[in-house]
Amino acid sequence: MEALYEHGLQPYAMDFRGFGGTHPDATGYVEPLLCVTDMESVMQWIAQRHAAAADDEDDEDDHHEAASTAGGSRSSEPSSSPLPRTGQVNLLGWSQGALVAQLGAQKLAWAAGLTASSTGNTTASTFLTTRPRGLLNKLILYGSIYDPLVRYPREPLYRLNNQPNQEHIRNTFDMAIEDFTLEGSIPPEPAKLFAQAALTSDPIKAVWKHVYQFNNCDPARIQHPTLVIGGDQDPYAPLRVQQELFGQLGRGAGNDRVWAILADCDHAVHLLNDGRQRFIQHVVNFVQSD
């Protein structure tokens, strides 16, 4: 996050319910569609916060312009604030979080198109050829585990045991460090520090429920510029999976699609010695491009 900030972006990290600093809800479970709803709420908060900051900056600029005009000079120096002057948010999801981000992008594309149709700005015939202008600006699917060949089973329709989750699975060092699979990609000490930090923030593993909701992931329904990025030796997102995802992304909406393959990297590219800087550069270039 520090690296993204240093490159002129304002990053935010969201913990789903039961992860990191966010406590689980009364059910004790994590559900995909509920994560999407929470994610959308956070995106709305970010957009509103930045819009307010931009308004304050505009007011300050107007004040300075009036004062400098009266004094016979104007400053042409740009603002150093990293806050984007837009009501849209760029969204990045990693691993299973990329599935949540994909579902959210599908929902936001549909909502933006529906709003445009209802206000007369477009018609049904142009819905898929007009880029939706809504909350989401660009989408980044990083190490996505989307696989069209995987179908998550639905749970029984009728069951007596619908009690809150009482299962507490303690996280372990080996679980926390399992994403590092390439020898030499990260020194032992940083890997150990990462595992220790993970155990501190997530001593208890979150328990997912209703994962069949991920079956609704359909890349063809994404109508926003999208970056698919991952390591070439990612065991959870092999190149076959990345290719399927990229090839099926929504077409006909005039949206750029970029696929970045990072050599000699596995699932946790952003934590690797060499891969980290390349990952950051790809993300920054994609977000800042017109």
N, C-alpha and C positions, 0 to 999 in steps of 0.2 A: 504493500500500500504506500509505503514511503517513496518507493521508486516511481510509482504512477503519479504521485503528488509532485515529485521533483520534475516530472516531464510536463507539468501544466494541467494535469487532470485532478479532479476532486473525488477520490474514491470513498465509498462507504462499504462496510462489510455487514451483512445481515446474518444473524444466527436464527435458524428455524427453531420452532418450539422444541425444547429438550436438548438443544445444542448450545455449547458455549455459555454465554451469559444470559440466555433466554430460558426461563424455567418451562418445564412441560405444562400443558394444560391439565384439566381435571381428568381427561381420559388417559393420560400417560403415554399416548401414542403420537406418532408423526404421520400425517396423511398428506399425499401429494397435492390434492386440490386445495386443502386448507393452507398449505405452504404457498400456493399460487396467490390465494387471497391475501395472505399476510405480505407477500412480496409486493403485490400491487399497492397495498396501503403504504409500504415504505417508499415505493417509487413516487407516489403522490405527495408524501411528506417532503421528499427531496426536491421535487419539482416546485412545490410551493415555497420551500425555504429559499431556493435559489432565485425564484421569481421575486420574492420580497427583497432579497439582497440586491438584485439588479435594479429594482425600483429605487431603493435607497441610494444606490450609486448614481442613478440617473438624476435624482434630486440634488445630490451633491455636485454632480457635473454641471447642472443648470445653475446652481449657486455660484460655482467657480467661474462659469462662463460669463455670468452677469457681472461679477466682480472684476474679472480680468478685462472684459470689454470696456467697463467704465474706466479702467486704468490704462487702456490702450494696448494690452497684450493678452495673448492666450497661450496656455501651455498645451503642447501637442504630445506630451508623454502619455502612453497607454497605461491603463490600470494594471497593477501587478496582481490583482485578485485572481485565483484559479477558478472561481465560480463561473460556470457557463451561463451565458446570457440567453437562455432558452428554457422553455417549459417542458422540454423532453429529456429523457434519461437514457443513458446507454446501459445495457444490462449484460453482465457476465455471469455464467454459471459453470461450475466445475464438477465433473464426474456426475454423480446423481443429481447434484444441484443444476447441472446443465439440462437434465430432463425437466426439472421444475421451471427453469427459465424458458425452455421450449414451449411447454404448456402455456406459460404466461404470455409469450409472444403470440401464440396462436389465438388466445383469448383477446388480447389487445388489438390484433389485426382485425378480428371479426367485429369487435366493438367499435373501432374507428371507422370501418367500412359501413357498419349499420348506422352510425351517427351521421356520416356523410350522406347516405342514402335518404335518411329521414329528413334532412335539412335541404334536400334538393341539389346538393353539390355534385352528385354523381348519380348514375343509374345502375340498375342491376347488370347491364351489359358492360359497363366500364368498371365494375367493382374490382375485378381482379387485374385490371390494367392501370389502376390508379393507386399510387403509394399511400397507405393510410397515414394521416397526420394525427397522431394521438400522443399518448404518454411516452411511448417507446420510440427512441431514435434509431439505435443500432443494437444488434444482438451479437454476443460472442459466446459460442459453444466450445468450451475448453475441456478436452478429455471426456467428451460426452460418451456415456455408455449406451446410447440409443442403438438398438439392433432390431431391424424389422423382423428378424427370425425368432425373436424372443417374445412370448406372450405370457404375461403374469396371470396366474389363475385367480379367478374370483372366489370369494369366500362364500360359504353356504348362506342361502337366503334366509333361512330360519334357524336360529340357534338360541339356546337358553343362556349361554354364558356370554353376555355382553357387558361384563364388568370392566371397570378401569384396569389398565395394565398394572400388575403387581410384580412383574418380573424386572429385576434390576441386574443387568449384566455389567459387571465391572470391566472397564477397559484395561488392557494390558500393554506392556511395553512392546511386545511382539505385534500386537494388533495396530498400535500407533505407528509402527515403523515399516509396515508391510508394503507400502507404496514404493519404496526404494528397492529396485530389482536389478539395476545395472551396476556392475562392479566398476568403481572408479568415478561414478557420476557425482558422488557426494562423499566428502571425507567422513570418517566415523563420528568425530566429535560434533559437527553440526547436525548430523542425523540423530544423535543421542539427545541433543538439546531440543530438537523438534519433537521427539517422542515425549520428553519430559514436559514440554509446554502443552502438548496434546492431552497428556494425562491430567495436567492441572486444570485445563479448561473443560475437559470432558471425561471425568472419572467414571461416569456411568454411560454406557452406550445407549443411544436413542433407539427406540423400537418402532419400526415402520408398520403401518397398517393400511389396508386397501391399496396396496401397490399396483393392483390391476388398473388403477386410474392412469398409470403411465402408458397403458395400451392406447390411450387417446393421442399419444404423440404422433404427429403426422407432419413431416417436414414440408410437404407441399402446401400446407396452410400458413406457412410463415411468409409474411409479406413485408419484411423489413430487410435492409442490408445486413448481411450475416457473415461473420468470420467463424470458420470451423478451424480449430487449432489443436494440435496434440503432438505427442512424441511418436517417432516412427517405431518405437519398441514398447509402446504402451500395452501391457497385457490385458487391460480392461477395455481399451478402445483400439483394437488392432486396425490397421489401415483398411481392411475390408469394410469395417463398420464405419470409419470416417468417410470412406468413399461413397457408401450407401447414403449416409446422411447428407453429404454435400450434393450428390447427384439428384436427390429428391427435393431439395429446397425449392420453395415456391418460385415459379417462373412466370414471366409475362407481366410482372408488376414494375419493371424498370429498376429493379434493385440489384446492387452489386452483391456478388457472392465471392468470398475469398477462402481458399483452403491453404493453410500454412502447416507444413510438416517439418517438425524440428528434429534434426538428425541426432542420433545417439542419446535419445531422451525417452524416459518412460512416463509414468502417470503424473508425477509431481514435478513437472518441468520448472515451475516457478521457484522451486527450492534447490534446483541443481546449480552447480558451479557455472558451467558455460551456458546452459539452456536458459537460465533466468533472464539474462540481459537480452537474448534473442526473443524470448517470449514477451518481455516488456515492450521491446521495440515494435514488434508486430501489432500488439494491442494498441499502442499509442498511435502508430501510423494509421491504423484502421479507423480509430475514433476521430482523429483530427483531420482525416481526408474529407474533401467536399463530396 
